[in-house]
């Protein structure tokens, strides 16, 4: 599942309101246990709950981020696979499932229910939102496009594959200024685009190995799962720097996706192939 932020959700908080991750400490907290499988993706719904996609049993789960355990679950109809979850507002999420399908899921009173389905262009790889639209990447000569909430294509980048800028655009996130950052697993890069899909910057570093999950703490503090070297990296676009924030000594092992909770000042990391979420308190 993939995460995306819509109007109605608070944007990533400004640097003046948040912890400076270049100087802050991170203390490992007890793991959150998730039932029946490992997670493709996750996002913070409230300070007490996470919405996660369960790869193993092909479901979306609402998880108690304080006590652990699944509060509610909805099963998806397609065969188990890579499911991406995106929060639209505090009561609605969109879930990538199957070819050309997005399933809306509603959250109310700690209970999940299915909503309508949305049809899009092809086999989706990543998703986020920007300016009341969805931004998606697709495989097969990877391209990026912006679509309306009704599925109408508004912008496209490189559908013909001529630029070959992307090879495996794996995860996306949106910053409060409307920029979208895209991690590419095969090129070991992070690409920053504007709402019209114009490329603004491309970041690379010897520290980035197989970037997966990506989330914005602020516009200039971006967390990235560097999966092949068991690390969480901090990307700062203004200075074009990548630094190691967490690694194996901190309990990081094959990180796949992550989320940040500004209310609790916590970072959540979901590793591959295990039914736990790692938790780190920013101090």
N, C-alpha and C positions, 0 to 999 in steps of 0.2 A: 504494500500500500504506500501511497505517497501523500505528503502533506501539502496543503496550500491554504493561505490566509486570505480571507475576504473582508470587505467592509463590514463593520460590526464587531470584528475582532480587534483588540488592541494591537497596534503594530509593535515591532521590536522597539524596546525603550531606548531613549537617547543615552549617549555616553555619560551625560551629567547625572542621570538617574540610576545607572547600573554600576555593577562592580567592574573595575578595570581588570580584565583577565590577564593582562601582562604582569600585574603585580599581586593579584589575589591568590590565596591558597585554595586548594580543593581537597576536602577531606572525604574519604570513601565512607559511605553509609551502608547499612544492611541492604542486600539485594532485594528486589521485588520479584516474587515468584509468579509466573504466569502459567495457567493450566494448559495442558494438552498441546504443546508444541512451541516452536520458535517464531520470532517476529520478523516480518519483512520491513515494517515501518511503524512509526508511532508519532503522536502529537499530544501536547497538553491541552485538555479541555477546560479544566478548572484547576485551582491549586491542589485539589485532592484526587483528581482523576486523569488518567491517560487513555487515549483511544489507540489501540494497537491492532495491527493486522496479523493474524495467525496463519502462517504459511502451511503448517502441518494439517490443520483441520479445516482450512479454507473458510475462515470466519473473521468477523470484526468483533473485538472485545473491548468493553469498558472496564478498566482496571483501577482498583483502589491504589493510589500512589503512596499512601501512608501505611496501610496495613497489609497490602498485597491482596491477591485474590481477584477473581473476575466478578464484577457486579452485574453485567448483562452481556449478551452475545447474540449476534445474528449470523446465520449461515448463508453463504453465497451459493448460487446454483452451478457455477462453472467448476471444472476440475481444479484441484489444488494447484496453485502456481504462485507467481510473484504478484502479490496484492499490495496496492499502494493506497494509503488513506490520507485525505486532505480535509482539514477543518474549514468550513465555510463561515460559520459563526458559532456561538456557544450552543446552538441547538441542532445544527446540520453539518454533516460531513459528506464528502464525495469519495467513493472508493473505486479505484481502477480494478476492473475484473474482466477477463476474457478479451477477445479481439473486438475493438470498437465500442465497448460498453463501459459506462460509468454508472454505478449504483449510488443513489443518494441514501443516506442513513440519518435518522433523526435521533437526537439525544434529549430525553425529558425525564426528570425525576430518577436519574441514574438508570434509565432503561433505554435500550436501543430498539428502533423499529425501522423497517425498510420504507423508502419513499420511491420516487419515480426513477426511471432509467434515462440516461442521456447517451445518444449515439455520436461518436466522433470519427476521425478520419481513418485510423488504422490501429496497428498493434502498438500500444503505448509503452513507453519506457520510463518516463518521469512526468511529474505534474506539480504545478504551483499556481498561484493566482496573482493577478496584478490589475488594479484599476477596474474591479468588477468583471474581470474576464479570467479565463483559464489559460495558462501557458503549458504546453505539452511538448514532450519530445517523443519521437517514434523511431523504431529500428528499421532495418532494411534501407540502406543508404540514409542514415539518420538525418532527420530534419526536425525543425522546431516550428510550432505554430501557436498563434493566439486565437482562441475561440470564445464566443459569447456563452453565457450560461444556457442558451438554447441549442448550442452546438454549431452555430454559424461561424465559418472561418473568417477571421478579421485580418490576420497578418500571417505570412509564412517566411521562413528563412531556409533556403537551400533544399527545397523538396527534391530537386533533380540530383543532389549529391555532388555537384561540381566542385564546390569549395573544399569538401572533405575536411571541414573544420572539426566536426564531431565524428567519433567512431563508436562510442558506447556511452551516451549521455544518461547517467544512471540515477541521479537525484537532483532536485532543484529546491531552492528556497527564495523567498522574496524579502527584500529589505523595506523599511518604512518610506524610503525615498522613491520606491517604485522600480528599483533595479531587481533583476533576477540573476541568481548565480547558479551555474550548472556544473556539476562534477562529472567528469568523463573518466570512466574506469580504465579505458585502454590507453588514452593519451596522457594520463596522469596530470590533467589540467583542471583548473576551475575557470570558467568563462563567465564574464559579467556582461549582460545585455540590458538595454533599456526596454520600455514597454512596447516599442515598435520593432524589437528584436535586432536593433543595431548593436554590433559588438563594441563594447566600451573598453574592456581589458581582458587579457587572458593571463592567468597566473600559473606558474609552474615552479617546482622546487624539488631538489634532490630528496626532500623529506616526504614528498607525496608519492605514495605507492598504492595504486588501486583505490582512489578516492570513492567512497560510497556516500553515506548519509551526510547531509549538510544542513545547518540551521543558523539563522542570524540572531545573535544576542543584541547587537546594535548594527547600524549601517557599516561600521568599520571594525566589528569584531564578529567573525564568522567561524563557526566550529565545523570541522570536517573529519569524518572517519577515514583514516588512512589504513585501510583494511589489511594490506599485505605486510605492513611492518608493525601491526598491533599498537596503533597510536591514535590519539585525538589531537588534531592540529588546530592552531589558531591562525586564521588568515586575516591580515589587516590590509584592505585594498588601498588605503591612502598612502601607505609606505611600501606596498608590494612585498610584504614580508610574510613568511610562514614560520611559525615556531612550534615546537613540541610542547603540548600542554599536559597530556597524560600518556602513559605507555604501559608496558608489561609490568613494571614494578608497582604500578597503581591498579593492577587488576584488569587491564585492557587486553582482550584476546579476541582477534578477528571481529572488530567492531563493524556492524552493518548499518545501523541507523541510530539517530540521536534526537533529543529534544531538549529544550531549555524552558524552565519555568521561572519567570521574573519575580513572581510573588514569593516563591520559596527560595529563590536564588539557588536552584538545583539544576544539574545537568544529568540527563538520563541517557544511558548508552545500552543499546540492544546488540549483543554479540550474535554471530551466526550459530545456528544449530543447537542452541540451548534455550531452555524455558525460563530464563532469568533476565532481569533488567538491572544493570549496574547503576548506582546512584552516587553522585558526588555533590557535596555541599560547598558552595563558594563562601570563603571566609575572608 
